Amino acid sequence: MQISGVGFDYGMMASAYSAVSKGVEMTDAAAENIASGSILDSDMGVEDIVALKEGEIQAQAGAKLIDVYEKTIGSIIDIEA
C-alpha cells in the first residue's frame, strides 16, 4: 500500500495544527482556573500548574513540527527545481 504525497502532507499538517490548538486550549483553561482564584485545594493548584506547562509544551511541539515540515518541503522543492 502506498500513501500519496498529498495525503501524507495533509495528515502531518493536520496533526501539527491539532497539537498546537489542543495545547493552546489546555493552557487557556488552566490559566483561567488559576486566574479566577477558584482554586480551593492545593492539589488542584498543582494540577492546573502542570496542565499549564503541559499545554505550553504541546503547543511548542506542534509549532516545531510545522516548522520542520515547512523547511523539509522547501528543501525538496529546491532539489527538484
C-alpha positions as CSV (number, residue, x, y, z in Angstrom):
1,M,0.0,0.0,0.0
2,Q,1.3,3.4,-0.9
3,I,0.4,6.7,0.7
4,S,0.1,9.6,-1.7
5,G,2.2,12.6,-1.0
6,V,-0.8,14.9,-0.7
7,G,-2.4,12.5,1.9
8,F,0.8,12.4,3.9
9,D,1.2,16.1,3.7
10,Y,-2.4,16.7,4.9
11,G,-2.1,14.2,7.7
12,M,1.1,15.6,9.0
13,M,-0.1,19.2,8.9
14,A,-3.5,18.4,10.4
15,S,-1.7,16.6,13.3
16,A,0.6,19.6,13.9
17,Y,-2.2,22.1,13.8
18,S,-4.3,19.9,16.1
19,A,-1.4,19.7,18.6
20,V,-1.0,23.5,18.6
21,S,-4.7,24.0,19.0
22,K,-5.1,21.5,21.9
23,G,-2.0,22.9,23.6
24,V,-3.4,26.4,23.5
25,E,-6.8,25.3,24.7
26,M,-5.2,23.4,27.6
27,T,-3.1,26.4,28.5
28,D,-6.1,28.8,28.3
29,A,-8.2,26.6,30.5
30,A,-5.5,26.1,33.2
31,A,-4.7,29.8,33.1
32,E,-8.4,30.7,33.5
33,N,-8.7,28.4,36.6
34,I,-5.6,29.9,38.1
35,A,-6.6,33.5,37.4
36,S,-10.2,33.0,38.7
37,G,-8.9,32.2,42.1
38,S,-11.3,29.3,42.3
39,I,-8.6,27.0,43.5
40,L,-9.7,25.7,46.8
41,D,-7.4,22.8,47.2
42,S,-3.6,22.9,47.0
43,D,-3.6,19.7,44.9
44,M,-6.0,21.4,42.4
45,G,-3.5,24.3,42.1
46,V,-0.7,21.9,41.3
47,E,-2.8,20.1,38.7
48,D,-3.5,23.5,37.0
49,I,0.1,24.4,37.0
50,V,1.1,21.1,35.5
51,A,-1.7,21.4,32.9
52,L,-0.4,24.9,32.1
53,K,3.1,23.6,31.4
54,E,1.8,20.6,29.5
55,G,-0.3,22.8,27.2
56,E,2.7,25.0,26.6
57,I,4.9,22.1,25.6
58,Q,2.3,20.5,23.4
59,A,1.8,23.8,21.5
60,Q,5.5,24.3,21.1
61,A,5.9,20.7,19.8
62,G,3.2,21.2,17.2
63,A,4.8,24.5,16.2
64,K,8.2,22.8,15.8
65,L,6.6,20.1,13.7
66,I,5.1,22.7,11.4
67,D,8.5,24.5,11.2
68,V,10.3,21.3,10.3
69,Y,7.7,20.3,7.8
70,E,7.9,23.7,6.0
71,K,11.7,23.5,5.9
72,T,11.6,19.9,4.6
73,I,9.1,20.7,1.8
74,G,11.2,23.8,0.9
75,S,14.3,21.6,0.6
76,I,12.5,19.1,-1.5
77,I,11.2,21.8,-3.9
78,D,14.7,23.3,-4.1
79,I,16.2,19.9,-5.0
80,E,13.5,19.1,-7.6
81,A,13.7,22.5,-9.3
